[in-house]
């Protein structure tokens, strides 16, 4: 696909790199010559310095040949204008990043009247991910596949866990759990599971299962996953605003600590069931008084990574077991992972992943058959959902007879309303939705898993 990206911040740069790695022809536009030079020197892509909201610059970027324009500048209005010009000049598909909560109710209008293919709101998408984790606190991360019929669940094995010292094969046979273990992260290393792999305490494990089977699995391994009844949230910003709305009708109550009095008043007036505390979350005594040690979860959503990390570490030292920490920068992932912060959320990474999934789905007409894609381990392991066609070479043969590439795992097969945890004798049929976990990034077709 020919893709034009307007805006070369962290989201734009990440998209440019990943879309280029997927074999797309990528052109970036940004007013900053330095940003354009940085990304074009790293990737084999075209860069243009200029205002992407002008038809002159878009024409120079080849808008008449483009399949997709993605506008991810820091200005919502500029992003929308870029998309309007692109539709008029090139009639390509367009995606706009829109962050302002005032525009959230206007999303259907933008899509219908302006002809946008997608309006992505990073803060709302982040709030949705936080809400998913709060509803299932056993998980570090949850990603839905096959319209939610199966989920990829990432969690950490606690000290003294029942399955520590057991192999994947032993867990399946002894506990009779209908789940499939996908990956294990141990320190800096990531492993795609096989039957002989032995679990250790503090491993970060990813499984794919139905909601019912996952619950059964956690019960059998005595994994504490009591439902969360309340959460203490630091920061009353946009993500918190959306989180209040998402959880408004749930059984989870929120208490928010915010130091800006006007923000406190706005939250109190808007959300009747939410308790708002005016104060500085950096005051440890205040957090103790508000029950940080007894809170079902602690959610750090302040404006800086450093403060969020320190607050979460304090909450953990006080005895709070479920931590959710917002991180804006991803260049220190390896350091942050060592801190054992439980769940971290990054709005920019979430935004890039959602857009990347859309682009890959759009390539269906050009020979790719991926429907959904998620990063299990950033830049190391992906899980992709494919719809299998009749002429696919993986149809009609038992899995044990197929010759798969290394670092590839068939994680689930969904046939109609039936979810199959794949074993060696299972046979994939045309029309099946198949989830594949792979250390080879950017799979374009289900057949790519074969040697």
Residue, then its C-alpha position, 0 to 999 in steps of 0.5 A: x500500500x502507498x501510505x502517507x503519514x502526516x506528523x512525525x512524533x512518536x506515533x508517526x515515527x512508530x507507524x512509519x517504521x512498522x508499515x515500512x517493515x510490512x512492505x508498504x511504500x511510506x511517505x512522511x510529512x512534518x514541519x520539522x526538518x530534523x524529525x524528517x531526517x531522523x526517521x528517513x535516515x533510519x528507514x527506507x522511506x520518503x520524507x517531505x518537510x512542510x505543512x501536511x494540511x496544504x494541497x501543495x505538500x500533499x501533491x508533492x507526497x503523491x496523494x493522487x497515488x496514495x491508498x491511505x493518509x494517516x494524520x497524527x499531528x498534535x492538533x486535532x483540527x489540523x489532522x481533520x483538515x489534512x484528511x479533508x484535503x486528502x479526500x478531495x485531492x486523492x480520494x484515498x482512505x483517511x485516519x485522523x487522531x483526535x484527542x479532545x474530549x469535546x470531539x468524542x461525541x462527534x466521531x460518527x459525524x466525522x466519519x460520515x460527513x468527512x468520509x474518514x475511515x477511522x477516528x482514533x482517540x488515544x486517551x479513550x483507547x487507553x481508558x478502555x484498556x485500563x477498564x478491561x484490566x480492572x474487570x479482570x485483575x489477574x491480567x497484566x494485559x487482555x486482548x480480544x480475538x475473533x470478536x471477543x470469543x477468545x482472549x489473549x491474557x498476559x499475567x505474572x506467576x507469583x512466588x509459590x505458584x502451583x505450576x512453577x517447576x512444571x512443564x507446559x505439557x504437565x500443566x495441560x495433562x495434570x490440570x486438564x485446562x483447555x488453554x494454550x500457553x503462547x509465550x513466556x517472558x523471563x528477564x530480557x528473554x522471550x520464549x514461544x512455548x513448547x511442551x517441554x518448557x518449564x515454568x518459573x516463579x515471576x515468569x510473565x505468561x501469555x495464554x489464549x483461551x475463552x473467558x470461561x476456560x481462562x477462569x477455570x485455569x486461574x482457579x486450578x492454579x490457585x491464582x488470586x484474581x478476586x474481582x476489583x471493587x474499588x480503584x484509587x486513581x491519581x490524576x484527573x485528566x482526559x483518560x480519567x474522564x473517559x474511565x469514569x464514563x466507561x465504568x459508570x455502570x460497573x460495580x467498580x467505584x473510583x476515588x480520584x486524587x487531583x491537585x487542580x481544584x477546577x479539575x476536581x470540581x469538573x469531575x465532581x459535577x460530571x460524575x455523581x458516583x465518583x469520589x474526588x479528593x483535592x490534594x497532591x498525590x505526592x504526599x504519601x500521608x494523603x495516599x495512606x489516608x485515602x486507603x492506598x494499602x486497601x485499594x483494589x487497584x492503584x492507577x497512576x495517570x499523572x502527566x509525567x512518567x517519573x511521577x507515575x512510576x514512583x507513585x506505583x512503586x509506593x503503592x506497591x510498597x504499601x501493599x496494593x497488589x494491582x498496579x496500572x501505570x501510564x507511560x508516555x515514553x517507550x524507549x526505556x521499556x527494558x528498564x521499566x519491565x524490571x520494576x515489576x509495575x504489573x500493568x503499564x499502558x502507553x497511549x501512543x503505543x496503543x494508538x499505533x497498534x490500532x492503526x497498524x491493525x487497520x492497515x493490515x486488514x485493508x491489505x486483504x484486497x491486495x493478497x493479505x488475509x490478516x484480520x486482527x493483530x496484537x503485539x504480545x511482546x513489543x517488537x518481538x512476538x505478535x499474535x495475528x488472526x486470519x480467516x482461512x481460505x479454501x486454497x490455503x495449504x494449511x487446510x485439510x491436514x492434521x497440524x502434526x503433519x504440517x511443517x511450520x517455521x520456527x517460532x510459530x504457534x497455532x494458538x486457537x481455531x474458531x469454527x462457527x461458534x466453537x473454539x478449538x484449542x489446537x492439538x496435533x491431530x486437529x485439522x484446519x478447515x476453510x472459513x476457520x478463524x485461526x490465531x497464530x503467535x509468531x516471533x516472525x513479525x508482520x505475517x501477511x498470510x496464514x500460509x507464511x507460517x509454513x516452511 
